[in-house]
Amino acid sequence: MAEDPRDWELETQAVRGGLMRTEFGEISEALFLTQSFAYESAQSADDRFAGGPGFIYQRFGNPTTQMFEDRLALLEGAEQCKATASGMAAVQLSLMGLLRAGDHLVAGRALFGSCRWIISEWLPRFGVETTYVDATDLNAWKNAVRPNTKVFLVESPANPLLEVTDVAAVAEIAHAAGAKLVVDNVFATPIFQKPLKLGADIVVYSATKHIDGQGRVLGGAILGANELMTSAYKDMHRHTGPALSPFNAWVLLKGLETLELRVRRQTETAATLADAIAAHSHVKRAVYPGRADHPQAALVAKQMTGGGNVIAFDLGDRSAAWRFLDALEIVDISNNLGDAKSMATHPCTTTHRSMPEAERLEIGLTEGWVRMSVGLEGAADLTRDVTRALDRA
Ligand SMILES: *Cc1c(COP(=O)(O)O)cnc(C)c1O
């Protein structure tokens, strides 16, 4: 084949990347629900165990899972992808593979709740200390570096208030300190932001979000260059058991085919809704990375090619936020995001309820904030539903 899939347009990669056909020539990718694989001979078993081509056991790899990994790696511009059973398995593995007892981690303080638990409660059991920083403050990253700093972790845009971090600048600070930068790219998706091109060493996803995009399965992925992926994660991934189920891999593989279409449509609708929300008299403040009034709009324009499908807005207090949620007729009250169905949540009492109040206030998360993930419904229907609920807030 003369075509190099790495040169294809993103749309082509999303539909054809990683495709492995059997002798039947199936158009839709095959689902290999098999735990193990038979070898033609004792010699061939020996060859595969010695590291030769071919599959051995589902925990190590599976053809359907590999198609998903290869397709996502192409979209991301990564040499290698390791799929995991959930986004949290990916985040946990991405850190554990790079850290040892006695090492130090620097992390942006606005993080998904379970990521904060891993860092605050889990890593210390293994002798890893963390300094949380305001991820938008480059001096804070510099000042947090210690001689034993090995990893920087950042989510950009961050959950739930959509702060944006200068990935290229933070990568430079990490590398000057001899540390690796891990970026959780869930909110941006591979469509709108390419952290590896900006200098990050590792990208992690919860594939549960936009990559599935239809609310069905959990999944995750770790991506990076071959050398680091192999040295940090290969054995760990095989032996600790976070493998993605081939069934879920198949669902996610098919999800990738429509990812670009879905995310672009969701983003168009989100831009319309964000304007309607920001203009409403009951809204104290609206944050959307695609709007000119985003606090880091210039940075968004530099490192992202779209604002994404999540909007955050402050209605002043908890009762107003709850009145808004309870008045919605089309949009669901739910804490997921990236789904075809629009959903809104009250972070203080759901996704961020385990975050101590002092830390919540540090990231500006007060009781009036609502986070909304815009789905694929019609923009006029969503605008009507949201506007009516805002009127009642
Ligand atoms: C959802 C999410 C995760 C965790 O993913 P799961 O698939 O739910 O385990 C991690 N990071 C971010 C930013 C998320 O939104």
The ligand as a Gaussian input file, in Angstrom:
#p B3LYP/6-31G(d) Opt

LIG

0 1
 C      -14.506000      11.064000      33.103000
 C      -13.132000      11.569000      33.239000
 C      -12.101000      10.743000      33.717000
 C      -12.367000       9.330000      34.178000
 O      -12.847000       8.509000      33.180000
 P      -13.730000       7.183000      33.430000
 O      -13.862000       6.620000      32.066000
 O      -15.013000       7.636000      34.033000
 O      -12.968000       6.308000      34.363000
 C      -10.833000      11.272000      33.803000
 N      -10.567000      12.548000      33.433000
 C      -11.551000      13.374000      32.975000
 C      -11.199000      14.764000      32.592000
 C      -12.849000      12.913000      32.859000
 O      -13.799000      13.731000      32.404000

